């Protein structure tokens, strides 16, 4: 029994990190894992098999992706025919949503520096939940354009805002795995959206005279809105500002002291001089602009569009793409463990570069059909770049909270601004079923990404060496003053 217990303990350390230094820190981690991840990553939670700390699987971000990806599931499940959609209108809907998403990105992330996150996050969730509900009643594509634009503005608070919150509470050996859980919950939302639409079409289609694809928006809203209430009551904000009653005064102090000391900075116009004067802003913005495009096979539901063009059933169009998201969840969780153990984010950047190139070539070959499916499923591994790249930026910018907020927002903004036109040029629905131009674009992105990751690694090492030299000089000066 002792041997089995030791092996389980070792496995737990490898998967979830080493034990906290004290009983007090363990209790603190248990609480913040539960209340932060349960809001950001989970409406439904399960305890880990090791029985010590919670691993929380589904969520606010789950609902975010559920409400975001439902438009693609609705499109291949009857919306196209009911609203008489044609050409690349579904691609334009994505572009309009992306425009709102980009506009709201930096303002939303700066708002949580001024307004308590436990107020701002629930407000935005309630707003996009009501917009999702309103989509069930649309009668034209123009109405969808309007709804999705404002939905994009409010949804832009979720991904980047949560990345900022995670970086505010967790250490370098904890951040990757928590970021992975958060990202995986979004992928789970996309999986569930397909399963929901498939089940709804079978059981609720034309129930009370409402088409199956319209029921999807009603049910998604009913799942989303309660999350806002939960966050308003229990979300702990950041360590320096938290006022929740379930953390003691000692735990609040420990939450601040166990993290690297941050510079005293202010949110004023001087922040732009600091941010724009460092390489972090430019390097990570370009990194995610490129890296995010490697997700294109899944992000634009190209497998679902292929199956639609092939005349496959609505069930097939919704169910087969779920496999790629499932693979993405596994890859995301494993990548979080890897970067926490090694600190080598760039290794995963090189890996997904190769995966993106290989998957694109397999889809380009096009025949036999099994090769197309294999390419799309292999590409599912690329979803892990969200975890890797945002954890990387969170750590590099850890000493300046305003810079970290802006850099994280700019990363997501740059990718979405890029996607707004990139999707129309390379992944328009009328380019199916082969999407040859888009696959070649992914091959190019894979090659550029490998070079860019190597460059950031070099810049990071140079900066760390300079900082060590600076600290050493300060220590020498302090000793000389003492003498």
Phi, psi and omega in degrees: 000321180299320180296318179295317179298319179296319180294319178296320179296318179295317179298320180297319180296320180293320185278323188241358178100163180295161181293148176300159186291335183215166177297324181295319180291325177298317180294322178297313180299320179301316182291312183289327173301314184294309189277331176281309184289330180293330176275312184286327187236355188205124166264333176244130183231150175227151178276147178293157180295347181271352170072011184254311185229155184281141168245115192249129197255318187238174207176192166299311178289326172305311180294324179301311180286329176300312182285340180275318185275349183298335182295323178291320178294320178295322183300317182272007183238020174126341181296321181303315183285318183294324182261007178054048180281152183208169177055227183255033182296325178295325177292323178294324176300316177298319181294320179294316176301316181298321178300314177296321180299317181292317181298322184276351191299295183293316177304319179295319182287330175284332179297325181285353171275342181252318181254136181305129180305329182290349174259315185290316180300310178300324178299313181292324178296315179300320181296311182286334176296319179291324176294322176299315179300319181295337183294335182296338186260005185295150178237359180208161178293327180301320178297322178295319178305313183295312181297315185292330177298309181289329175297321178298320179300313183285324180291339182293348178286339193282299189298307184287321178301319180290322176301319178295316181296316179299318178293341180278337187252332192250151178278175184297327181277355181249335192293317185300314183292321178292321176297322179295318178298318179298311181295319180298327180295327176293318177297322177297324176299321178291323176297313183295326179300317178295316179295320178299312183296320179297314180291321180296319181296327180282324190253332186243359182302123180069013174291128187057027178076014182254128181297154182302319182293332177287325178299329181301318181290325178295313182291321177300319179295321179295331177283325188283312191301320178299335178297325179297318180296318179300314181295321180300326184272322195239351184290135189269006181063226179245164184304321183286338187245358188294141179230012185292147184282343182279354172255129178285168178300322179293321180292323177296320178292320179295323180300326178280315188288335185279352179263159177303141181293131181260150177295153173282111182232164182234153175266089176214192184295340180293341181298327181290328176294318179294313185292311184286346179271359179246155182287341184305313185304310185285316185295315183282331175297314179291322181304313183280334174300320179281309186298323180296333180286344175289347177274005192301324182301318179275323185298324181261010177053046184294329177292320177297319178293323177299314181295326177294315179296330179278359178077021180285163185293161177300323179299315179297318183298329181268329188273318184298320179296342181297333181298318179298321178291324177298317176296323178297322179297313180298313180297322180295313180295318180293323180293324177298318177296317184296314184288333175289325180285323189251332186072011184259076180298326185293334176302316180291328175298317177294321181298311182290335175299314179294316180300315180299320179293313181298314181298318180296319179296320179296320178290325179297322180300322167077330179227142001285173184299327180301328179291325177297312178300315181299318179298316179294322182287320176299322180296342178302332180296335184295338181301341181292347182296333178301311179299310188295310188286323180283327173294323178298309180295321179303318184284318181297325183261019190295339188271357181221105188293324179292319177298316181300318179298315183288319181297315179298317179294319181294323177304308182291326179295318182296319179293317182289325175296321178294316182295329184305319178260331182299318182295325180288320183287323189246341186227029177300142186301331181282001175270354180289167004271357188270325181052048183300314182299318181293322180293320177294326177297322178293323177300315180296317179299322179300317179293316180294321182298320180300317180293317184294319178299319179296322179294319179294320178301318180296316179296320180296315180295320179296318180295319180293322176297317180296321180293319178298319178295321179296316179295318180298318178295321178297320179294320178296316179299321179295318179295319181294322177296323179295320178294000000 
